[in-house]
Amino acid sequence: YDQLIAQGNVSFVEALKVGVFIEETDINDLNTAMAATKHRDIKNVYSNLLLGSQNHLKAFVSNLAAQGIVYEP
């Protein structure tokens, strides 16, 4: 947490990179959690959260592109 806060405080671009990192981490965690449960209602919640994280990731990547930064996962 402290490391990410410090990195994000360096500049706007670094803040966007932190956002990308967090969303990629969330997406990986949600995919793992979805694979680990058989409960349809829980999978539905994870699926909705996953869509949100994917949308956030697209927004961060778009903002990075506007700054001339090419996103590489």
All heavy atoms as a GROMACS GRO file, in nm:
protein
  565
    1TYR      N    1   0.083  -0.119   0.000
    1TYR     CA    2   0.000   0.000   0.000
    1TYR      C    3   0.087   0.125   0.000
    1TYR      O    4   0.069   0.213  -0.084
    1TYR     CB    5  -0.095  -0.004   0.119
    1TYR     CG    6  -0.175   0.122   0.137
    1TYR    CD1    7  -0.290   0.142   0.064
    1TYR    CD2    8  -0.134   0.220   0.225
    1TYR    CE1    9  -0.364   0.259   0.077
    1TYR    CE2   10  -0.206   0.337   0.241
    1TYR     CZ   11  -0.321   0.357   0.167
    1TYR     OH   12  -0.394   0.471   0.181
    2ASP      N   13   0.177   0.132   0.096
    2ASP     CA   14   0.262   0.252   0.106
    2ASP      C   15   0.347   0.270  -0.019
    2ASP      O   16   0.366   0.382  -0.067
    2ASP     CB   17   0.351   0.245   0.230
    2ASP     CG   18   0.272   0.258   0.360
    2ASP    OD1   19   0.162   0.317   0.357
    2ASP    OD2   20   0.320   0.210   0.463
    3GLN      N   21   0.397   0.160  -0.074
    3GLN     CA   22   0.479   0.167  -0.194
    3GLN      C   23   0.396   0.217  -0.313
    3GLN      O   24   0.442   0.300  -0.391
    3GLN     CB   25   0.540   0.031  -0.226
    3GLN     CG   26   0.630   0.030  -0.346
    3GLN     CD   27   0.688  -0.107  -0.374
    3GLN    OE1   28   0.667  -0.202  -0.300
    3GLN    NE2   29   0.762  -0.117  -0.483
    4LEU      N   30   0.274   0.166  -0.325
    4LEU     CA   31   0.188   0.210  -0.435
    4LEU      C   32   0.148   0.356  -0.421
    4LEU      O   33   0.144   0.430  -0.519
    4LEU     CB   34   0.064   0.120  -0.445
    4LEU     CG   35   0.090  -0.024  -0.486
    4LEU    CD1   36  -0.038  -0.105  -0.477
    4LEU    CD2   37   0.151  -0.033  -0.624
    5ILE      N   38   0.120   0.398  -0.299
    5ILE     CA   39   0.087   0.539  -0.275
    5ILE      C   40   0.205   0.627  -0.312
    5ILE      O   41   0.190   0.729  -0.380
    5ILE     CB   42   0.046   0.562  -0.128
    5ILE    CG1   43  -0.086   0.492  -0.096
    5ILE    CG2   44   0.039   0.711  -0.094
    5ILE    CD1   45  -0.205   0.547  -0.168
    6ALA      N   46   0.325   0.586  -0.269
    6ALA     CA   47   0.444   0.664  -0.301
    6ALA      C   48   0.466   0.670  -0.451
    6ALA      O   49   0.497   0.777  -0.506
    6ALA     CB   50   0.566   0.604  -0.231
    7GLN      N   51   0.450   0.558  -0.520
    7GLN     CA   52   0.468   0.557  -0.665
    7GLN      C   53   0.366   0.646  -0.733
    7GLN      O   54   0.398   0.722  -0.823
    7GLN     CB   55   0.457   0.415  -0.720
    7GLN     CG   56   0.476   0.406  -0.870
    7GLN     CD   57   0.459   0.266  -0.925
    7GLN    OE1   58   0.463   0.168  -0.851
    7GLN    NE2   59   0.440   0.256  -1.055
    8GLY      N   60   0.241   0.637  -0.690
    8GLY     CA   61   0.135   0.716  -0.751
    8GLY      C   62   0.149   0.866  -0.728
    8GLY      O   63   0.101   0.946  -0.807
    9ASN      N   64   0.217   0.903  -0.621
    9ASN     CA   65   0.238   1.044  -0.591
    9ASN      C   66   0.349   1.108  -0.673
    9ASN      O   67   0.363   1.230  -0.672
    9ASN     CB   68   0.266   1.064  -0.442
    9ASN     CG   69   0.141   1.057  -0.358
    9ASN    OD1   70   0.033   1.094  -0.402
    9ASN    ND2   71   0.154   1.008  -0.237
   10VAL      N   72   0.425   1.029  -0.746
   10VAL     CA   73   0.535   1.081  -0.826
   10VAL      C   74   0.484   1.167  -0.941
   10VAL      O   75   0.537   1.276  -0.965
   10VAL     CB   76   0.625   0.966  -0.878
   10VAL    CG1   77   0.724   1.014  -0.981
   10VAL    CG2   78   0.695   0.896  -0.762
   11SER      N   79   0.384   1.117  -1.011
   11SER     CA   80   0.331   1.191  -1.126
   11SER      C   81   0.197   1.132  -1.168
   11SER      O   82   0.157   1.025  -1.121
   11SER     CB   83   0.428   1.183  -1.245
   11SER     OG   84   0.432   1.051  -1.297
   12PHE      N   85   0.130   1.202  -1.258
   12PHE     CA   86   0.004   1.154  -1.311
   12PHE      C   87   0.021   1.019  -1.382
   12PHE      O   88  -0.057   0.928  -1.362
   12PHE     CB   89  -0.055   1.259  -1.407
   12PHE     CG   90  -0.185   1.218  -1.469
   12PHE    CD1   91  -0.299   1.199  -1.393
   12PHE    CD2   92  -0.195   1.202  -1.607
   12PHE    CE1   93  -0.420   1.163  -1.450
   12PHE    CE2   94  -0.315   1.166  -1.666
   12PHE     CZ   95  -0.427   1.146  -1.587
   13VAL      N   96   0.126   1.009  -1.463
   13VAL     CA   97   0.152   0.884  -1.537
   13VAL      C   98   0.178   0.770  -1.440
   13VAL      O   99   0.127   0.659  -1.458
   13VAL     CB  100   0.268   0.901  -1.637
   13VAL    CG1  101   0.315   0.768  -1.692
   13VAL    CG2  102   0.227   0.993  -1.751
   14GLU      N  103   0.256   0.795  -1.336
   14GLU     CA  104   0.283   0.690  -1.237
   14GLU      C  105   0.155   0.650  -1.164
   14GLU      O  106   0.135   0.532  -1.132
   14GLU     CB  107   0.392   0.734  -1.139
   14GLU     CG  108   0.530   0.739  -1.200
   14GLU     CD  109   0.574   0.608  -1.263
   14GLU    OE1  110   0.561   0.502  -1.198
   14GLU    OE2  111   0.622   0.611  -1.377
   15ALA      N  112   0.068   0.745  -1.138
   15ALA     CA  113  -0.060   0.713  -1.075
   15ALA      C  114  -0.143   0.622  -1.166
   15ALA      O  115  -0.207   0.528  -1.118
   15ALA     CB  116  -0.136   0.841  -1.042
   16LEU      N  117  -0.141   0.651  -1.295
   16LEU     CA  118  -0.213   0.565  -1.391
   16LEU      C  119  -0.153   0.424  -1.393
   16LEU      O  120  -0.227   0.326  -1.398
   16LEU     CB  121  -0.209   0.625  -1.531
   16LEU     CG  122  -0.286   0.755  -1.550
   16LEU    CD1  123  -0.256   0.815  -1.687
   16LEU    CD2  124  -0.435   0.733  -1.532
   17LYS      N  125  -0.021   0.415  -1.386
   17LYS     CA  126   0.044   0.284  -1.384
   17LYS      C  127   0.006   0.206  -1.259
   17LYS      O  128  -0.013   0.085  -1.264
   17LYS     CB  129   0.196   0.300  -1.393
   17LYS     CG  130   0.244   0.345  -1.529
   17LYS     CD  131   0.394   0.363  -1.531
   17LYS     CE  132   0.446   0.411  -1.664
   17LYS     NZ  133   0.593   0.430  -1.662
   18VAL      N  134  -0.006   0.275  -1.147
   18VAL     CA  135  -0.051   0.209  -1.023
   18VAL      C  136  -0.193   0.159  -1.042
   18VAL      O  137  -0.226   0.047  -1.002
   18VAL     CB  138  -0.041   0.305  -0.902
   18VAL    CG1  139  -0.116   0.250  -0.781
   18VAL    CG2  140   0.105   0.332  -0.867
   19GLY      N  141  -0.278   0.240  -1.104
   19GLY     CA  142  -0.416   0.197  -1.130
   19GLY      C  143  -0.420   0.072  -1.216
   19GLY      O  144  -0.497  -0.020  -1.190
   20VAL      N  145  -0.336   0.068  -1.320
   20VAL     CA  146  -0.329  -0.050  -1.406
   20VAL      C  147  -0.286  -0.172  -1.325
   20VAL      O  148  -0.347  -0.279  -1.335
   20VAL     CB  149  -0.231  -0.027  -1.524
   20VAL    CG1  150  -0.196  -0.157  -1.593
   20VAL    CG2  151  -0.291   0.072  -1.623
   21PHE      N  152  -0.184  -0.156  -1.243
   21PHE     CA  153  -0.135  -0.267  -1.161
   21PHE      C  154  -0.244  -0.319  -1.068
   21PHE      O  155  -0.264  -0.441  -1.056
   21PHE     CB  156  -0.012  -0.223  -1.080
   21PHE     CG  157   0.033  -0.326  -0.982
   21PHE    CD1  158   0.106  -0.436  -1.024
   21PHE    CD2  159   0.002  -0.314  -0.847
   21PHE    CE1  160   0.147  -0.533  -0.934
   21PHE    CE2  161   0.042  -0.410  -0.756
   21PHE     CZ  162   0.115  -0.520  -0.799
   22ILE      N  163  -0.315  -0.230  -1.004
   22ILE     CA  164  -0.421  -0.270  -0.911
   22ILE      C  165  -0.532  -0.344  -0.984
   22ILE      O  166  -0.579  -0.449  -0.938
   22ILE     CB  167  -0.476  -0.148  -0.834
   22ILE    CG1  168  -0.369  -0.098  -0.735
   22ILE    CG2  169  -0.606  -0.183  -0.760
   22ILE    CD1  170  -0.401   0.036  -0.672
   23GLU      N  171  -0.574  -0.293  -1.098
   23GLU     CA  172  -0.682  -0.358  -1.173
   23GLU      C  173  -0.637  -0.494  -1.227
   23GLU      O  174  -0.714  -0.590  -1.224
   23GLU     CB  175  -0.734  -0.269  -1.285
   23GLU     CG  176  -0.803  -0.143  -1.236
   23GLU     CD  177  -0.917  -0.166  -1.138
   23GLU    OE1  178  -0.977  -0.276  -1.134
   23GLU    OE2  179  -0.949  -0.071  -1.064
   24GLU      N  180  -0.513  -0.504  -1.275
   24GLU     CA  181  -0.464  -0.634  -1.321
   24GLU      C  182  -0.460  -0.734  -1.207
   24GLU      O  183  -0.496  -0.850  -1.225
   24GLU     CB  184  -0.324  -0.619  -1.382
   24GLU     CG  185  -0.324  -0.554  -1.518
   24GLU     CD  186  -0.184  -0.538  -1.574
   24GLU    OE1  187  -0.087  -0.528  -1.498
   24GLU    OE2  188  -0.174  -0.536  -1.699
   25THR      N  189  -0.420  -0.689  -1.090
   25THR     CA  190  -0.417  -0.776  -0.972
   25THR      C  191  -0.559  -0.820  -0.936
   25THR      O  192  -0.583  -0.938  -0.909
   25THR     CB  193  -0.351  -0.704  -0.853
   25THR    OG1  194  -0.217  -0.668  -0.890
   25THR    CG2  195  -0.348  -0.791  -0.729
   26ASP      N  196  -0.652  -0.725  -0.936
   26ASP     CA  197  -0.792  -0.758  -0.906
   26ASP      C  198  -0.848  -0.858  -1.006
   26ASP      O  199  -0.918  -0.952  -0.968
   26ASP     CB  200  -0.878  -0.632  -0.905
   26ASP     CG  201  -0.855  -0.544  -0.783
   26ASP    OD1  202  -0.787  -0.588  -0.688
   26ASP    OD2  203  -0.905  -0.429  -0.784
   27ILE      N  204  -0.819  -0.838  -1.134
   27ILE     CA  205  -0.869  -0.929  -1.238
   27ILE      C  206  -0.815  -1.070  -1.216
   27ILE      O  207  -0.891  -1.168  -1.222
   27ILE     CB  208  -0.834  -0.875  -1.378
   27ILE    CG1  209  -0.921  -0.752  -1.408
   27ILE    CG2  210  -0.852  -0.983  -1.485
   27ILE    CD1  211  -0.876  -0.670  -1.529
   28ASN      N  212  -0.687  -1.082  -1.188
   28ASN     CA  213  -0.629  -1.214  -1.161
   28ASN      C  214  -0.691  -1.278  -1.037
   28ASN      O  215  -0.725  -1.397  -1.037
   28ASN     CB  216  -0.478  -1.203  -1.145
   28ASN     CG  217  -0.407  -1.178  -1.276
   28ASN    OD1  218  -0.456  -1.216  -1.382
   28ASN    ND2  219  -0.292  -1.114  -1.270
   29ASP      N  220  -0.708  -1.199  -0.931
   29ASP     CA  221  -0.768  -1.251  -0.808
   29ASP      C  222  -0.912  -1.295  -0.831
   29ASP      O  223  -0.955  -1.400  -0.780
   29ASP     CB  224  -0.763  -1.146  -0.697
   29ASP     CG  225  -0.623  -1.119  -0.645
   29ASP    OD1  226  -0.530  -1.198  -0.676
   29ASP    OD2  227  -0.605  -1.018  -0.574
   30LEU      N  228  -0.988  -1.216  -0.905
   30LEU     CA  229  -1.128  -1.251  -0.931
   30LEU      C  230  -1.138  -1.377  -1.017
   30LEU      O  231  -1.224  -1.462  -0.992
   30LEU     CB  232  -1.201  -1.134  -0.997
   30LEU     CG  233  -1.230  -1.017  -0.903
   30LEU    CD1  234  -1.265  -0.893  -0.982
   30LEU    CD2  235  -1.341  -1.053  -0.805
   31ASN      N  236  -1.053  -1.390  -1.117
   31ASN     CA  237  -1.054  -1.512  -1.199
   31ASN      C  238  -1.021  -1.634  -1.115
   31ASN      O  239  -1.084  -1.740  -1.131
   31ASN     CB  240  -0.956  -1.498  -1.316
   31ASN     CG  241  -1.011  -1.413  -1.428
   31ASN    OD1  242  -1.131  -1.412  -1.453
   31ASN    ND2  243  -0.924  -1.340  -1.494
   32THR      N  244  -0.926  -1.621  -1.025
   32THR     CA  245  -0.891  -1.732  -0.936
   32THR      C  246  -1.008  -1.767  -0.844
   32THR      O  247  -1.041  -1.884  -0.825
   32THR     CB  248  -0.766  -1.696  -0.852
   32THR    OG1  249  -0.657  -1.672  -0.941
   32THR    CG2  250  -0.730  -1.806  -0.755
   33ALA      N  251  -1.070  -1.665  -0.789
   33ALA     CA  252  -1.183  -1.688  -0.698
   33ALA      C  253  -1.301  -1.750  -0.772
   33ALA      O  254  -1.369  -1.839  -0.717
   33ALA     CB  255  -1.225  -1.555  -0.633
   34MET      N  256  -1.327  -1.706  -0.894
   34MET     CA  257  -1.437  -1.763  -0.972
   34MET      C  258  -1.414  -1.911  -0.999
   34MET      O  259  -1.508  -1.991  -0.993
   34MET     CB  260  -1.455  -1.688  -1.104
   34MET     CG  261  -1.521  -1.554  -1.087
   34MET     SD  262  -1.531  -1.459  -1.240
   34MET     CE  263  -1.640  -1.558  -1.338
   35ALA      N  264  -1.291  -1.946  -1.026
   35ALA     CA  265  -1.258  -2.087  -1.055
   35ALA      C  266  -1.267  -2.174  -0.930
   35ALA      O  267  -1.286  -2.295  -0.941
   35ALA     CB  268  -1.117  -2.096  -1.114
   36ALA      N  269  -1.260  -2.111  -0.813
   36ALA     CA  270  -1.257  -2.187  -0.688
   36ALA      C  271  -1.394  -2.208  -0.626
   36ALA      O  272  -1.405  -2.279  -0.525
   36ALA     CB  273  -1.165  -2.117  -0.588
   37THR      N  274  -1.498  -2.149  -0.683
   37THR     CA  275  -1.631  -2.165  -0.623
   37THR      C  276  -1.727  -2.231  -0.720
   37THR      O  277  -1.714  -2.217  -0.842
   37THR     CB  278  -1.688  -2.031  -0.574
   37THR    OG1  279  -1.808  -2.054  -0.501
   37THR    CG2  280  -1.716  -1.936  -0.689
   38LYS      N  281  -1.824  -2.301  -0.663
   38LYS     CA  282  -1.929  -2.362  -0.743
   38LYS      C  283  -2.063  -2.292  -0.724
   38LYS      O  284  -2.160  -2.326  -0.788
   38LYS     CB  285  -1.942  -2.510  -0.705
   38LYS     CG  286  -1.819  -2.590  -0.739
   38LYS     CD  287  -1.833  -2.734  -0.698
   38LYS     CE  288  -1.704  -2.808  -0.730
   38LYS     NZ  289  -1.702  -2.943  -0.681
   39HIS      N  290  -2.065  -2.194  -0.636
   39HIS     CA  291  -2.189  -2.122  -0.605
   39HIS      C  292  -2.220  -2.019  -0.713
   39HIS      O  293  -2.142  -1.926  -0.735
   39HIS     CB  294  -2.179  -2.054  -0.468
   39HIS     CG  295  -2.156  -2.151  -0.357
   39HIS    ND1  296  -2.258  -2.226  -0.303
   39HIS    CD2  297  -2.043  -2.186  -0.292
   39HIS    CE1  298  -2.209  -2.302  -0.208
   39HIS    NE2  299  -2.079  -2.281  -0.199
   40ARG      N  300  -2.332  -2.037  -0.777
   40ARG     CA  301  -2.369  -1.950  -0.889
   40ARG      C  302  -2.382  -1.804  -0.846
   40ARG      O  303  -2.340  -1.715  -0.920
   40ARG     CB  304  -2.500  -2.000  -0.949
   40ARG     CG  305  -2.540  -1.924  -1.074
   40ARG     CD  306  -2.659  -1.985  -1.136
   40ARG     NE  307  -2.623  -2.122  -1.175
   40ARG     CZ  308  -2.666  -2.183  -1.282
   40ARG    NH1  309  -2.751  -2.121  -1.360
   40ARG    NH2  310  -2.629  -2.304  -1.312
   41ASP      N  311  -2.439  -1.778  -0.730
   41ASP     CA  312  -2.458  -1.640  -0.686
   41ASP      C  313  -2.324  -1.570  -0.660
   41ASP      O  314  -2.305  -1.454  -0.695
   41ASP     CB  315  -2.548  -1.631  -0.563
   41ASP     CG  316  -2.500  -1.715  -0.446
   41ASP    OD1  317  -2.418  -1.807  -0.466
   41ASP    OD2  318  -2.545  -1.688  -0.333
   42ILE      N  319  -2.230  -1.644  -0.605
   42ILE     CA  320  -2.097  -1.587  -0.580
   42ILE      C  321  -2.025  -1.563  -0.712
   42ILE      O  322  -1.962  -1.459  -0.731
   42ILE     CB  323  -2.016  -1.678  -0.486
   42ILE    CG1  324  -2.082  -1.680  -0.347
   42ILE    CG2  325  -1.871  -1.633  -0.476
   42ILE    CD1  326  -2.022  -1.778  -0.250
   43LYS      N  327  -2.037  -1.658  -0.804
   43LYS     CA  328  -1.976  -1.638  -0.937
   43LYS      C  329  -2.035  -1.515  -1.005
   43LYS      O  330  -1.964  -1.441  -1.073
   43LYS     CB  331  -1.997  -1.762  -1.024
   43LYS     CG  332  -1.903  -1.875  -0.992
   43LYS     CD  333  -1.922  -1.988  -1.093
   43LYS     CE  334  -1.834  -2.104  -1.057
   43LYS     NZ  335  -1.721  -2.122  -1.146
   44ASN      N  336  -2.164  -1.492  -0.986
   44ASN     CA  337  -2.228  -1.376  -1.045
   44ASN      C  338  -2.170  -1.246  -0.988
   44ASN      O  339  -2.143  -1.152  -1.063
   44ASN     CB  340  -2.380  -1.382  -1.021
   44ASN     CG  341  -2.454  -1.274  -1.096
   44ASN    OD1  342  -2.426  -1.248  -1.213
   44ASN    ND2  343  -2.549  -1.212  -1.029
   45VAL      N  344  -2.149  -1.243  -0.858
   45VAL     CA  345  -2.089  -1.124  -0.796
   45VAL      C  346  -1.948  -1.104  -0.849
   45VAL      O  347  -1.909  -0.994  -0.887
   45VAL     CB  348  -2.088  -1.137  -0.642
   45VAL    CG1  349  -2.004  -1.027  -0.578
   45VAL    CG2  350  -2.230  -1.133  -0.587
   46TYR      N  351  -1.869  -1.212  -0.852
   46TYR     CA  352  -1.732  -1.203  -0.904
   46TYR      C  353  -1.733  -1.156  -1.049
   46TYR      O  354  -1.649  -1.077  -1.090
   46TYR     CB  355  -1.660  -1.337  -0.894
   46TYR     CG  356  -1.623  -1.380  -0.755
   46TYR    CD1  357  -1.606  -1.515  -0.725
   46TYR    CD2  358  -1.601  -1.289  -0.652
   46TYR    CE1  359  -1.570  -1.557  -0.598
   46TYR    CE2  360  -1.565  -1.330  -0.526
   46TYR     CZ  361  -1.549  -1.464  -0.499
   46TYR     OH  362  -1.513  -1.505  -0.374
   47SER      N  363  -1.826  -1.205  -1.128
   47SER     CA  364  -1.835  -1.167  -1.268
   47SER      C  365  -1.863  -1.018  -1.283
   47SER      O  366  -1.803  -0.950  -1.367
   47SER     CB  367  -1.944  -1.249  -1.336
   47SER     OG  368  -1.955  -1.213  -1.471
   48ASN      N  369  -1.954  -0.966  -1.201
   48ASN     CA  370  -1.984  -0.823  -1.205
   48ASN      C  371  -1.863  -0.740  -1.163
   48ASN      O  372  -1.834  -0.636  -1.223
   48ASN     CB  373  -2.104  -0.790  -1.117
   48ASN     CG  374  -2.233  -0.839  -1.177
   48ASN    OD1  375  -2.246  -0.850  -1.299
   48ASN    ND2  376  -2.330  -0.871  -1.093
   49LEU      N  377  -1.793  -0.784  -1.059
   49LEU     CA  378  -1.672  -0.714  -1.016
   49LEU      C  379  -1.565  -0.719  -1.125
   49LEU      O  380  -1.493  -0.621  -1.147
   49LEU     CB  381  -1.618  -0.775  -0.886
   49LEU     CG  382  -1.703  -0.752  -0.761
   49LEU    CD1  383  -1.653  -0.838  -0.646
   49LEU    CD2  384  -1.703  -0.604  -0.724
   50LEU      N  385  -1.556  -0.832  -1.193
   50LEU     CA  386  -1.459  -0.849  -1.300
   50LEU      C  387  -1.487  -0.750  -1.414
   50LEU      O  388  -1.395  -0.686  -1.466
   50LEU     CB  389  -1.463  -0.992  -1.352
   50LEU     CG  390  -1.365  -1.030  -1.462
   50LEU    CD1  391  -1.221  -1.011  -1.416
   50LEU    CD2  392  -1.388  -1.174  -1.507
   51LEU      N  393  -1.613  -0.734  -1.450
   51LEU     CA  394  -1.649  -0.637  -1.554
   51LEU      C  395  -1.609  -0.495  -1.513
   51LEU      O  396  -1.559  -0.418  -1.595
   51LEU     CB  397  -1.799  -0.644  -1.584
   51LEU     CG  398  -1.847  -0.769  -1.657
   51LEU    CD1  399  -2.000  -0.769  -1.666
   51LEU    CD2  400  -1.786  -0.777  -1.796
   52GLY      N  401  -1.630  -0.462  -1.386
   52GLY     CA  402  -1.590  -0.331  -1.337
   52GLY      C  403  -1.440  -0.310  -1.347
   52GLY      O  404  -1.393  -0.206  -1.394
   53SER      N  405  -1.364  -0.412  -1.305
   53SER     CA  406  -1.218  -0.401  -1.312
   53SER      C  407  -1.169  -0.392  -1.456
   53SER      O  408  -1.076  -0.317  -1.486
   53SER     CB  409  -1.152  -0.520  -1.241
   53SER     OG  410  -1.162  -0.505  -1.101
   54GLN      N  411  -1.232  -0.465  -1.545
   54GLN     CA  412  -1.194  -0.457  -1.687
   54GLN      C  413  -1.222  -0.318  -1.743
   54GLN      O  414  -1.142  -0.264  -1.819
   54GLN     CB  415  -1.267  -0.565  -1.767
   54GLN     CG  416  -1.217  -0.704  -1.736
   54GLN     CD  417  -1.308  -0.813  -1.792
   54GLN    OE1  418  -1.426  -0.793  -1.816
   54GLN    NE2  419  -1.250  -0.932  -1.809
   55ASN      N  420  -1.334  -0.260  -1.705
   55ASN     CA  421  -1.366  -0.124  -1.749
   55ASN      C  422  -1.267  -0.023  -1.692
   55ASN      O  423  -1.224   0.070  -1.763
   55ASN     CB  424  -1.509  -0.086  -1.711
   55ASN     CG  425  -1.612  -0.155  -1.797
   55ASN    OD1  426  -1.586  -0.190  -1.911
   55ASN    ND2  427  -1.731  -0.173  -1.743
   56HIS      N  428  -1.233  -0.039  -1.565
   56HIS     CA  429  -1.135   0.051  -1.504
   56HIS      C  430  -1.000   0.039  -1.573
   56HIS      O  431  -0.934   0.139  -1.600
   56HIS     CB  432  -1.120   0.021  -1.354
   56HIS     CG  433  -1.241   0.051  -1.275
   56HIS    ND1  434  -1.268  -0.012  -1.156
   56HIS    CD2  435  -1.345   0.135  -1.297
   56HIS    CE1  436  -1.382   0.032  -1.107
   56HIS    NE2  437  -1.430   0.123  -1.192
   57LEU      N  438  -0.960  -0.085  -1.603
   57LEU     CA  439  -0.833  -0.107  -1.671
   57LEU      C  440  -0.832  -0.037  -1.807
   57LEU      O  441  -0.734   0.030  -1.844
   57LEU     CB  442  -0.807  -0.258  -1.688
   57LEU     CG  443  -0.677  -0.297  -1.758
   57LEU    CD1  444  -0.555  -0.243  -1.685
   57LEU    CD2  445  -0.671  -0.449  -1.771
   58LYS      N  446  -0.941  -0.050  -1.881
   58LYS     CA  447  -0.950   0.018  -2.011
   58LYS      C  448  -0.936   0.169  -1.995
   58LYS      O  449  -0.871   0.235  -2.077
   58LYS     CB  450  -1.084  -0.014  -2.078
   58LYS     CG  451  -1.093  -0.154  -2.132
   58LYS     CD  452  -1.231  -0.179  -2.190
   58LYS     CE  453  -1.251  -0.326  -2.223
   58LYS     NZ  454  -1.389  -0.354  -2.267
   59ALA      N  455  -0.996   0.224  -1.892
   59ALA     CA  456  -0.988   0.368  -1.868
   59ALA      C  457  -0.845   0.410  -1.836
   59ALA      O  458  -0.795   0.511  -1.889
   59ALA     CB  459  -1.082   0.409  -1.755
   60PHE      N  460  -0.777   0.333  -1.752
   60PHE     CA  461  -0.637   0.365  -1.720
   60PHE      C  462  -0.550   0.356  -1.845
   60PHE      O  463  -0.466   0.442  -1.870
   60PHE     CB  464  -0.583   0.273  -1.611
   60PHE     CG  465  -0.635   0.305  -1.473
   60PHE    CD1  466  -0.703   0.210  -1.400
   60PHE    CD2  467  -0.614   0.430  -1.415
   60PHE    CE1  468  -0.750   0.238  -1.273
   60PHE    CE2  469  -0.661   0.459  -1.288
   60PHE     CZ  470  -0.730   0.364  -1.217
   61VAL      N  471  -0.569   0.251  -1.923
   61VAL     CA  472  -0.490   0.231  -2.045
   61VAL      C  473  -0.516   0.345  -2.144
   61VAL      O  474  -0.424   0.397  -2.207
   61VAL     CB  475  -0.519   0.093  -2.108
   61VAL    CG1  476  -0.459   0.081  -2.247
   61VAL    CG2  477  -0.466  -0.018  -2.017
   62SER      N  478  -0.641   0.385  -2.157
   62SER     CA  479  -0.676   0.496  -2.246
   62SER      C  480  -0.608   0.625  -2.202
   62SER      O  481  -0.556   0.701  -2.284
   62SER     CB  482  -0.828   0.513  -2.248
   62SER     OG  483  -0.865   0.626  -2.322
   63ASN      N  484  -0.606   0.650  -2.072
   63ASN     CA  485  -0.541   0.770  -2.021
   63ASN      C  486  -0.390   0.763  -2.038
   63ASN      O  487  -0.326   0.865  -2.066
   63ASN     CB  488  -0.578   0.794  -1.875
   63ASN     CG  489  -0.710   0.862  -1.861
   63ASN    OD1  490  -0.720   0.983  -1.878
   63ASN    ND2  491  -0.814   0.784  -1.832
   64LEU      N  492  -0.333   0.645  -2.025
   64LEU     CA  493  -0.190   0.630  -2.051
   64LEU      C  494  -0.160   0.658  -2.198
   64LEU      O  495  -0.063   0.727  -2.230
   64LEU     CB  496  -0.142   0.489  -2.014
   64LEU     CG  497  -0.116   0.462  -1.866
   64LEU    CD1  498  -0.092   0.314  -1.842
   64LEU    CD2  499   0.001   0.545  -1.815
   65ALA      N  500  -0.244   0.608  -2.287
   65ALA     CA  501  -0.225   0.632  -2.430
   65ALA      C  502  -0.231   0.781  -2.461
   65ALA      O  503  -0.155   0.831  -2.544
   65ALA     CB  504  -0.329   0.555  -2.511
   66ALA      N  505  -0.320   0.851  -2.394
   66ALA     CA  506  -0.332   0.995  -2.414
   66ALA      C  507  -0.205   1.068  -2.370
   66ALA      O  508  -0.177   1.179  -2.415
   66ALA     CB  509  -0.452   1.049  -2.339
   67GLN      N  510  -0.128   1.004  -2.282
   67GLN     CA  511  -0.001   1.060  -2.235
   67GLN      C  512   0.118   1.011  -2.318
   67GLN      O  513   0.233   1.038  -2.286
   67GLN     CB  514   0.021   1.023  -2.088
   67GLN     CG  515  -0.085   1.076  -1.993
   67GLN     CD  516  -0.088   1.228  -1.992
   67GLN    OE1  517   0.013   1.293  -1.983
   67GLN    NE2  518  -0.208   1.283  -2.003
   68GLY      N  519   0.088   0.932  -2.423
   68GLY     CA  520   0.192   0.880  -2.510
   68GLY      C  521   0.260   0.754  -2.458
   68GLY      O  522   0.366   0.716  -2.505
   69ILE      N  523   0.196   0.687  -2.361
   69ILE     CA  524   0.251   0.566  -2.302
   69ILE      C  525   0.178   0.446  -2.359
   69ILE      O  526   0.055   0.439  -2.357
   69ILE     CB  527   0.234   0.565  -2.148
   69ILE    CG1  528   0.290   0.693  -2.086
   69ILE    CG2  529   0.294   0.440  -2.087
   69ILE    CD1  530   0.438   0.710  -2.098
   70VAL      N  531   0.254   0.350  -2.412
   70VAL     CA  532   0.196   0.227  -2.465
   70VAL      C  533   0.187   0.126  -2.352
   70VAL      O  534   0.285   0.096  -2.286
   70VAL     CB  535   0.283   0.171  -2.580
   70VAL    CG1  536   0.228   0.038  -2.629
   70VAL    CG2  537   0.290   0.271  -2.694
   71TYR      N  538   0.068   0.073  -2.332
   71TYR     CA  539   0.043  -0.025  -2.226
   71TYR      C  540   0.095  -0.162  -2.268
   71TYR      O  541   0.068  -0.208  -2.377
   71TYR     CB  542  -0.107  -0.033  -2.198
   71TYR     CG  543  -0.148  -0.153  -2.115
   71TYR    CD1  544  -0.120  -0.158  -1.980
   71TYR    CD2  545  -0.217  -0.258  -2.172
   71TYR    CE1  546  -0.158  -0.266  -1.904
   71TYR    CE2  547  -0.255  -0.368  -2.097
   71TYR     CZ  548  -0.226  -0.371  -1.962
   71TYR     OH  549  -0.263  -0.478  -1.887
   72GLU      N  550   0.170  -0.224  -2.180
   72GLU     CA  551   0.216  -0.361  -2.200
   72GLU      C  552   0.188  -0.438  -2.072
   72GLU      O  553   0.245  -0.408  -1.970
   72GLU     CB  554   0.367  -0.362  -2.231
   72GLU     CG  555   0.401  -0.299  -2.364
   72GLU     CD  556   0.548  -0.309  -2.397
   72GLU    OE1  557   0.610  -0.410  -2.358
   72GLU    OE2  558   0.599  -0.218  -2.463
   73PRO      N  559   0.098  -0.539  -2.082
   73PRO     CA  560   0.066  -0.616  -1.960
   73PRO      C  561   0.186  -0.690  -1.904
   73PRO      O  562   0.278  -0.722  -1.974
   73PRO     CB  563  -0.040  -0.715  -2.008
   73PRO     CG  564  -0.058  -0.696  -2.153
   73PRO     CD  565   0.030  -0.586  -2.198
   0.00000   0.00000   0.00000
